[in-house]
Amino acid sequence: MDSPQGHGQTGPRPHCPRPPEKSGGNVMRVDELNSKIGSRIRAFRILRGLSADDLAEVIGVKKNSITRIEAGRLSITAAQLVLIAQKLSTTSSVLTGEQPATEGGEV
């Protein structure tokens, strides 16, 4: 009798996808994603005339955390991203780059 581990298996083996390479293919690395999101947050914050303190207050962190987020050195949660997007009068999709911003940063 054939075993489930594949010893003596006569049919085709089921496809088991390999995990993505650490920095290859179309998979964006976390640090790259953080950097891109942070840059967009900073650009929108400046466009809207807000300070890092203004954003820090919205998500309940200190100003230096906003500086680190904008530099791509600190990840944010989905909830924080949504709150920041609301304060910046845009969407989280625009901040992540999934959706392009129009002139003036509106969607």
C-alpha positions in Angstrom: 0.0 0.0 0.0 1.3 3.5 -0.8 2.1 5.7 2.1 0.9 9.3 2.4 4.5 10.5 2.5 4.9 9.6 -1.1 7.0 6.4 -0.8 5.9 4.1 -3.6 3.4 6.6 -4.8 2.3 5.9 -8.4 0.3 9.1 -9.2 1.5 12.7 -9.6 2.6 14.4 -6.5 0.4 17.3 -5.3 2.0 20.7 -5.9 3.4 22.2 -2.8 4.3 25.9 -3.5 7.7 27.0 -2.2 7.8 30.1 0.0 8.9 33.2 -1.8 12.6 34.0 -1.9 13.7 36.4 0.7 14.3 39.3 -1.7 13.4 37.9 -5.2 10.5 37.9 -7.5 7.6 40.2 -7.2 7.5 40.0 -3.4 8.4 43.3 -1.8 10.5 43.1 1.3 9.0 44.4 4.5 11.7 47.1 4.9 11.0 48.3 1.3 7.3 48.4 2.0 7.7 50.3 5.3 10.0 52.8 3.5 7.5 53.4 0.7 4.5 53.8 3.1 6.6 56.1 5.3 7.6 58.3 2.4 4.0 58.6 1.3 2.8 59.4 4.8 5.5 62.1 5.1 4.6 63.6 1.7 0.9 63.8 2.6 1.6 65.2 6.1 3.6 68.0 4.6 1.1 68.6 1.8 -1.7 68.9 4.4 0.4 71.2 6.6 0.5 68.9 9.6 3.3 68.3 12.1 4.6 64.9 13.2 3.0 65.7 16.6 -0.4 66.0 14.9 -0.1 62.5 13.5 1.4 61.1 16.7 -1.6 62.3 18.6 -4.0 60.6 16.1 -2.5 57.1 16.6 -1.4 57.5 20.2 2.4 57.5 19.9 5.2 59.9 20.4 6.6 62.2 17.8 9.8 60.2 17.4 7.7 57.2 16.4 6.2 59.2 13.5 9.7 60.1 12.5 10.7 56.5 12.5 7.5 55.4 10.6 8.2 58.1 7.9 11.8 56.9 7.6 10.6 53.3 7.2 12.3 52.1 10.4 9.0 51.3 12.2 6.1 49.3 11.0 2.5 50.4 11.7 -0.6 48.4 12.2 -3.5 48.4 9.7 -5.6 50.3 12.3 -2.9 53.0 12.6 -2.6 53.2 8.8 -6.4 53.8 8.5 -6.3 56.5 11.2 -3.4 58.2 9.6 -5.1 58.1 6.2 -8.2 59.6 7.6 -6.2 62.4 9.2 -4.4 63.0 5.9 -7.7 63.0 4.0 -6.8 60.1 1.8 -7.1 56.3 1.9 -4.9 53.5 3.2 -4.8 52.2 -0.4 -3.1 55.4 -1.5 -0.6 55.3 1.3 0.4 51.8 0.6 0.6 52.5 -3.2 -2.2 50.1 -4.1 -4.1 53.0 -5.6 -2.6 56.1 -7.2 -3.2 59.5 -5.7 -4.7 62.2 -7.9 -3.5 65.8 -8.0 -3.7 67.3 -4.5 -3.6 63.9 -3.0 -7.3 63.1 -3.4 -8.5 59.7 -4.5 
